[in-house]
C-alpha cells in the first residue's frame, strides 16, 4: 500500500545523493552535491557532506535536482493535489476560494492527506456589491472593508495575501491597500472597475493578474500597438509591479482540445462535463479567422511579456487552472513554454517558477536549495535550464521532506482516477438526503428538489413548511452537497420562521467535514440580532438595523418564502459571503405576463423562479459561482389540502418562453 511507504519517509533524515544540484542561490553554479533533509527542512547542502548513521540514502546519480515549482495562479481544488505533485509543483497560490473549506485544506493534516502542495492563500476573494461569486467577501464601502478585513486577519490562519475582483469600490480598495500595508501583505487583482492602471499602481497595488490591465483606455488586443503599451511597461518597472501574465488562456484558444483524452478521467464530474461542453463550443467557433485572431492576440501578449521581462518586471507564472483545457499541473509547464516562445531564456523561465516566484510573492524559506529552507525539491532526467521539456514528469518529488519516486507519483494518479470514477458513478444517481427535523405544528407541505449545473448534480434538498400553533409559518430544509474524490460533503440545515408576514427568526447550520458554522437570527424591536458560531464557539454577535425578508443559503426555503410572502418590489435579505452573513437589497419583479418570478439579487445576479398554484417552486434557474444552475422539483406533497396558495398577483401559468439569467460576471479570478 502507498500510505505505509510514504510514512517511512516522514520524519526521518534523508540524504539525496549524486544529483547535479541547481540551488538557484545567487551566483551559485550547478554541481554534484548531497542534500541532507531532516524532517521537512534542508539541514545541509555540500559536495563532501558526512551522511549521518541511519539516514536513508536516495541515489539520484545522473539526475538534476532543483527547487519545487510554484504555480502562481490556481483556483484550488483538493482533487488536484496529486496532479500538482505529479508535475513537480510543490506550492500553489490560490486566488480566492470557499473560505471555510480552504482553511481546512491549508492545515498540515490536510496537506499530508494525499499528499498535496503547500497553499499560498488569499482566503476568500474580495468583491463589491453585487458580488460576482457567492464565495466572495463583499466590501460595500470603506467601513465594510475595515470590519471584514479585521475578521480575516484576526483569524487563526490569516491570508497570505489579498485578492480582489473588479467590483470592489474605490473607497474599499483604498482601505484594502492600507490594511494590507499594515499587515505586510500584497494585494493582487485585475483593476478595480473605473480605476486607471496608473492610479492602481500609484495607490500601491502589488500585482496584476492577466495582461488586460496594460491596455490603454479604448484599445483592444486587436488594435493596440507595442508603442501604446510601452508607458504601462515603464510604470510597472519603475514601481516594482508584479505580473502573472496567464498566456496559456489565449494559448488554449488556438490548440484544439482532446475531449476523449485520458486526462479527463482524472477530473471531477463537474470539470469533466464543463471541459467537454467547452470543446464542443470551440469546435463550432474554430474557423480559420477565429484561430488567426487568437494567434495574433497571443503574439502581442508574448511581445508584452518579453518587454516586461527585459525591463526587470517580476513575472510570476500562473496556470489559471482548472479553466477548461488548462490541466492542473501540466498547464504551468504550458505557460512556461509560451514564455520561452516569446523569447525569454530557458533558465529565466525555470527561475521564474522557483526562486523568483517566491521572491516576488514574499514567500520565505522556499524557492532555493539551502540550509533551513523547506525541503520541497524535484529531480528530473535532464538539465531544465537548457530544455524546459526536462521538467515534464519528474523522476522524484520531495514535498515537506517526503520523497516520492515516479512509481509512487503514478500510483497517486491511479488512486485519483479510481476515486473520480466512483464519485461520477455516485452523481449519476439521485442525491440521498434525510428529511429535516420538523418543529411542533401542522405540516402543510413537503418536497424534494435537486440542483444541477451543466447537467451535473451538485446538491439535493428535502424541505417542509409547518404551521405552528401560534400561526407562524416555519420553513425548514436539509441540503446535501456531495464533496468528491477528495472533498467532504457539506450539509446545510435551515429554519426560517415567518410571523405576521415578516422574518421573525432563522437558524442556519453548515457542516463541511468536521467544521460547523452556525448562524442564528432573532428579530426584536425592528432589529435582527445575528450571532455566529464556529465549531460551537461564539465568533460574533451583530444587531442588524433593518427588517429582513428571508435568508438565502442555497435552500429552496428562500423561494418558498419569496413566493408566498413577497410582493414585487425591493426588500432586504441575508445571504452568505465567505466570512460571515452579509445583507443586501433584493428586487422581485414579475414577467410581463405575470407568470414568472424574477429575483434580481443585489440588482445584478438573477434567478428565475416558477411556481405552481400550490406554492411549490417547480423550477429555478440561477446564476451561481459555477455558471447557471437549475433546481427542479422532484417530489411534492400537500398535507393540509391547500398548500401555500399563491397570492392572486403571482399565480404561475407555465410560460411559453423561458428566458434564462444573463451572467453578471465571472467568479474568482480565472
N, C-alpha and C positions, 0 to 999 in steps of 0.2 A: 504494500500500500504506500501511497505517496506521502501521507502525513508523517508516519514514523521516520521516513527518510529525511524530510525537512527538519524534523525535531532534532536529529543528530547534529545538524549544523547550527542550531540556535544556541548561543551562549558559550560556544567553545572557541578556543584560539585556532585560527586557520591561517596557514601560510600559503599564499598564492605565489607560486614559484615558476620562473622560467620565461615569463612573457616579456615582450617589449612593452615597457610601461610609458604611456603618454600621460604625464601628470597634469599637463596644461598649466603648470605653475609658470609665471613669467620667466622667460629666458632659459627654461629647463628643456633640454633636448631629450627625445625618446631614447631609452636604453633598457637593456635587460636588467631587471631588478626583482627583488622579492617584496611583496606587500604583506605585512603581518596584520591580521584582523583580530581584534579582541572584542567579542560580543558584537555590537553594532557600530564600532568605531575602528578606524585605522590606527594601529599602535605605532607602526614604523614603516618606512619605505627605504630600501637600500640594496646595493649590489651584493654586499657581504654580510647580510643580517644573520645572526645566530638564531636558529629556529628553536623555540622552547621545547623541552621534552614533553611529549604527549600531545603536541599540536597536530592538527590534521593538515596534511600537506596535499595541496591540489596542484598537480603538474599542468602548467599552461604553456609548456615549451612550444614555440612556433606561433603562438597567438599574440595578438596585440590587446593590451589592457588599457582601458580609458574610463573616465567617469561615466556614470549612467546618464542617459539622455533626459532632457526636460522638455515636455510638451507644454508650451506656454499659453494654450487656449483650448480648453475642452469644456463640454457640458457633461459633468461627471455622472457615470452610472456604474455601480459596483459590478455589474455584469461584465464590464470591460477590463477589470483588474488584470485578469490572466493575459488578455490581449496586449495590454501595455507592456507587461513584463516580458512577454514573448518577443516583443520588438525592441527590448532594451531600454524602455522608458521607465525610470525609477522615481520620477516626480512629475505630477501633472498640476497645472494651475486651472482650477475651476472658476468660471466666470459668474457664478451665482446660481443657486440651486434651492431645492427644498431644504430650508434651514435646519429643521429638526432631523431629517434623515441624514444630512451631510454632517451634522455634529456627531452622530453615531459613527459614521464612516471614517471620520478623522481620528478616532481613538486608535490606540496602538493595537488593541484586541481586534478591531475590525480590519486593520491593515495587515495583520498577520493571518487573517482567516483563509485567504486563498493561496498565497499572499497577494498583496497589491502594492502599487506605488504610493509614495507619500502624496498628500493632497495640500497644495498651497491654495488657500481658500478665501474667497470673498464673502463666505457665508451666504447671504441672500443678496440678489441684485437689487439696486436702489432704483426707484422709478417715481414718477409723479402720478397724479390722478387725472385721467384714468390710467391704471397700470396696464402694461402690455402683456403681462403674465400674472397669473394669480399667485405665483410664488415670490413676487416682488415685495419689498418693503416700501410702502407708499409714503412719500415725503411731499405733503401738500405745500408746505412752506418752511421757512426757517425754523419756526418753533417745533414743528413736527420732526424736522431733521435733528434738532438738538435732543429731543426726547428719545427718538428711536435709535439714534447713534449711541446714546448713553447706554441703552439696553444692550446693544451689540457689543460694546466694549467692556461692559461690566460682566459679560458672560464668562463662565469658567474657561472657555476656549475662544477668545475673541478672534475676529477675522484677521487674516494675514495682510490683506489689502482691501480696498473698496472698489466695487464695480458698479457702474450706473448705466441706465438706459436713457435715450434722448428725452423722455418725458419729464425728467427732473427739472423743476422751475429754477430760474437763475438764483433766487434768494436761497433756496435749499441747497443748490450746487455750491454756492459760496460758503455756506455753513459746513457742508461735507468737506470741502477743501481745508477749512480752518480746523475742524475737528481732526481730520486725518493728519494734519501737520503736527498737532499736539500729541497725537498717538504715534507719530513717526510711521505712518502708513502711506503707501502710494494710493493714488486714485486713478483708475483706468476706465475708459469707456470710448464711445464714438465721439460725439459732441452733443451737449445739451441743445435741444431744439431752439433755434434762433440765436445761439451764441456763436460768433465767428471763431474760426480756428485760432487766430492771433489772440483773441480775448481769453479763450480757454487756456492757452499755453501761458499767457501772462499771469492769469489768476493762479496757476500752479498745478494744472492737471499734469500728472506724471507720465501717463502713457495713453496711446491711441490704439484701439482695436480696428483693424481693417485700414484701407487707404482712402476711403471716400472723403475723410475729413480734409485731405490735401487739395481737393478740387476747389478752385475759386468759385465764388457765387455765380450762378447762372451757367456753369460749364458742366459738361458730362464727359465720361471717358471717351466717347466718340469724338468730341470736339476739342478737348483740352490739348495743349501742347506742353512739351517739357519745359519750355521757357516760362509758361504760365505757372507751372508747378514749382519753379526754382525758388521764389520768395519763401514759400512754406518750408521747403527743404532747409533753407538758410536759417529760418527762425527755429526750426526743430533742432538744428545743430547748435545754435547759439544757446538755447535754453536747456539742452540735455534731455529733450523729449525722447521717450522710449516708444517703439512702434512694433506691433505684431501685425505683419502685412496680410497674412492669410491668402497668398497667391493661389493656393490649391482650390479655393472656392471657385475662382474663374477657370483654373486648370481642369476641373472636373467637367466643365461645360463643353469642352472640346474633345473629351475622351469618352467614347460610348461605354456605358456600364455593361456588366455581365450579370443580368438578373437571375441566372441559374448557377452562379458560381458557388463553390463550397463555403466561401466566407459568410454567405447569408445564413448558413446553418448555425453560426456562432452568435447570431443576434437574437434578441427577444422578438416575440410575435409582432409587437408594435413597430420596431425598426425594420424588421423583415418586410412587413407589408408596406410601410412608408417608402422604402427603397424600391420595391418592385413597382409601385404606382408611379414613383418618380421616373423610373426607367421608361415606363410606357409613355408618360407625358413627354419626356425628352425625345423619344423616338419620333413622336409626331412633329416636334419642333426642329428636328435635326436636318434642316435644309442647308444647302451649301452656303447661303447668305448668313444664316444663323451661326454656323461654325466659323465662318470668316470673321464675323463681328466679334465673337468670343475670343478668337486668336488675336485680333488687333488690340482688344482691350487688355488681354493678358500681357502682350508685349509692352504696352505703355506702362502697365503696373510694374513689370520687371525692370524697365528702364528707371522708374522712380525708386524702386528698392535698391538698385545699384547706385543711384545718386545718393541716397541716404547712407548707404554703407561707405561710400567714398568720402562723405563729409563727416564720418565718425558718429553718426546717429546710432545709438544702441538698438539693435534689431533682435527681437525675441521671437523665435519661430514657434508658431502655434498651428495646430491642425484644424481647429473648428469642428472637430469630430464630436458627435456622430451625425452631422448633417449627411444627407444621402450621398453615398459613394465616397465618403471620407472615412475610411475604415479605421477604427480605434487601433492605434499602434503604428501601422504602416503609413497612415496619412501624414504623419510627421516627416517620414522619410521622403514622401512625395513632395512635401513643401520644400524641404532642403534641396531636392533635385531641381525644382523650379528656380530656387535661388542660384544654384550652380549654373543653370542655363542662362540666367540673367547676367552672368559674368563675375559673380562673387567667387573667390578662390575656394577650393575644396576645404582646406584646413580652416578657413574663416567660417565656413558653414558648420563644421563639426564643433568648433569652439563656441559658436553662437548657441548651439543646442546643449552645451555643457557649462563651461566656466563662465562665458559671457552672459548666458541667460541668468545664472544665479547672481552674478554681479549686478546686472541691470534690475533685477527684481528685489535685490536686497536680501537674498537667501544666504544665510551664513552657514559655514561648515559643510558646504556641498559645492560640487562643480569642479573641484580639482582633487588630485590624489596627494594627500599629505597627512601627516600625523594629526590626530584629534578630529579629522573630518569623518563624517558619516560614511560608512562602508557601503556605498552604492556604486557599483562598478559593472562594466561589461567587457567580455573578451570576445574578439572577432578574429576571423582567419587571416585577413589581410590588413594592410595599413589604411585606415579610413581617411587619413589626411591626404592620401593620394587618390583614393577612389571611394566615393560615397556608397557605392554598391556593397562595400565591405560591411556596412552597418546592418544589412538585412540578415535576419535570423542569427543573432549572436550565439556563439557556442556555449557561453556561460554568462549568467546574470547573477550579480550579488546585490541583494537588497537588504539593508539593515543587518548586514553580516551573514545573511542566509545565502548559501551557494546553491544555485540551480543550474544543472547542466542542460544541454539541449533535449535530452530524453525526458527530463522532468518537466521542462517547459512545454514540450509536445504533449505530455500526459495532462498537464493543466488545461490545454486547449481541448483535448479529448473529453475531459470531465465537463467542461463548459458546453461542448456540443451536445453531450448526453442530457445535461440539465436543461438546456434550451428546448430540446426535443420534448422532454417531459412537460415543461411549462407550456409549450404551444399546444400539446395534446390536452392539457387541463383547460386551457382557454377555449378549446373547441367545444366544451360542454358548458351549459348554463352555470353561472357562479352560485354556489350554495351559500345561502345567508340564513342565519337563525332569525326568527321573529323577534322584534324588540319587546322588552318588558313593558307591560301596559299599566298605567295608573288606575285607580279605582274609578268606576263610572260606567257609562253605557258606550260600548264600541259602536261607532257609526259606520265606519268602513275600514277595509283593509286592502292592501295591494302589494304588488311587487313590480319593480322596474329594473331595467338593465341599461347601462350606458356603454356605448361603443364609440371608438374613434377610428376612422378609416377602416371600419369593418371589424376591428378587434375589440373584444370585450375588455373594458377597463374597470368596471365596478358593477355591483349588484346591490339592491336595497329592498328590504321589506319595511312597509310603513303602515301606520294606522292612525285614525282620528278617534278620540274618546271625548264624550261629553261628560264632564264632571257633574257631580250632584249640585254644585253651586252655579251651573250653567256655563262655566268656562269651557272652551274647546282646547284639548291638548293634542298636538301634532307630534307623533313620535316616529323615529326611524332608526334603522340599523343599516349602515352602509359598509360593505366589504370591498376593498380594493386589493386584488391579488398582487403580491410582490413580483416574484420572478425567479430566475435561476439563482440570484444572489440576495435580492432584497426581500425583507419580511413583508407580510400582509399588513394592511392598515385597516383598522375597524373604527368607524365613527358612529357614536351613539348621540342622538339629538332629541331634545324635547323642547317644544315651543308652546307656551300657554297664551292663548288669546282670550282676554276678558273684555267685554264691552267694546269689541272691535279693535282693540289695541294689544300690543305685545306686553303682557304682564311680567313674564319671566322666561328664562330659557336656560338650558343646561346642555353643553356640548362636551363630549369626551372623545378624544382622538388618541388611539393607541397604535403605535408603529413599533413592532418588536417589543422591547422592554420599556420603551419611552411612552409616557402617558401625559397628554396635555388636557387639562380640564378648564373650561371657561363657563362661568355662570353669570347670569344677569338677573337682577331683581328691580322692578320698577317701583319707585316711591316718590311722591311729591313732584311728579313730572320729570323725574330724572331716572336714568337707568344706572344702577351701581353694578359694575362689571368687575369680577375677580378672576384671576388667572392662577392656576397651579401647575407646576411641573413635577411629575412623579410624586404627587401628593403634597409637595411643599409650596407654600404661597410665594408667588412671584410679584404680583402687583394687584392693586385694587383701585379702579378708576371710576369716578362718577361721570356719567355722560349727560350733559345738559341738553338733551334733545329726546324727542319721542321716537322710538324705533318701531318700525312696522314688522320686521321679520329678520331672521338670521339665515344667511346663505353659507352653508358649509359643505356644499356638494350633495345635499339631500333633497329628495322630492318634497319634503315637508315645506320648503320655501315656496314651491309652486302651488301647493295646496292653499297655503295662507294667502298667496298672491291672488289666486283665482277667486276665492270666496270673500275675502275681506277688503280688497283694494279696488278703488275706482280709478279710472285714468287720471294721470297727473304725476306729480313728483312726491317723493317721500324719502325718509332716511332708513337705511338698512345697515346691519352689521355683517361684515364679511371678514375673511382672514387673510392677513398678509403673513410674511414668514417669521415675524417676531411676536406679534400679538394681534388681538382683534383690531380691525380698522372700521371706520364709519364713513359713509358717503351717501350722496343723493342718488336715488334711482328714479327712473321715469317709466311709467307704464302708459303705453298707447295701444289703440286698437287698430286692426286692419280696417281699411275704408268700408268693407262690407260687414264689419262687426264680428267677424268670425274667428279672428286670430289675435292672441295677445302678443304684443311685442314688449319685451322688457329690456330697456336700454340701461345697462349698468354704468353709472358714472358718466353717462352721456356718450359713450363710445362703444364699448363692447356690448354685444347684443345677444339676446336669446329670443327665440320664437316659441311660444308655448301654446299648445292646442288642448282644449278641454272638451270633455263630453258633458251631457246635460246633468250628470250626477256629481260633477265636480272633480273627476279624475283627470290628471294631466296625461293625455294619451300619447303625446309626443312632444319632445323638447329638443330643439336644435340650438346649440350654444357654442360660441367662440370660447375656447379654453386654451391653456398653455400648450395643448397638443393639437391645435387646429380646431376644426368644427366637430364637436361631438354630438351624438344623437342619443337621447334617452327615450326608451319606448316602454309602454305599459304592457306587462306580461300577464299579470293576474289582477283581478279586481273583484271585490265582494262588498255589497251593501248589506249591513246587518239590521238597520232600523227601518228599511223600506223606503227611505227618502234620500239617503246620502247627504252630500253637501250641494243642494241645488244652487246653480249659478245665478247671480243677480241678473235681472232681465236685460241689462245693457251689455252683458258679457256671455250670452248664450253662444255655444260653439256650433257652427254649421259647416262642417267639412269643406273647406275652401277648395276652389278649383285650382288656383295657383298657390304654390307653397314657396314663397321666397326664402332664401337661406341668408343667414347673417353674413355681413361683409366684414372680413377680418380687419381689425383696427391697428394691428401691429404685430411684431414678432415677439418671441419670448425672450429669455436671457440672450445676451449677445451670441450670435451664431458664427 
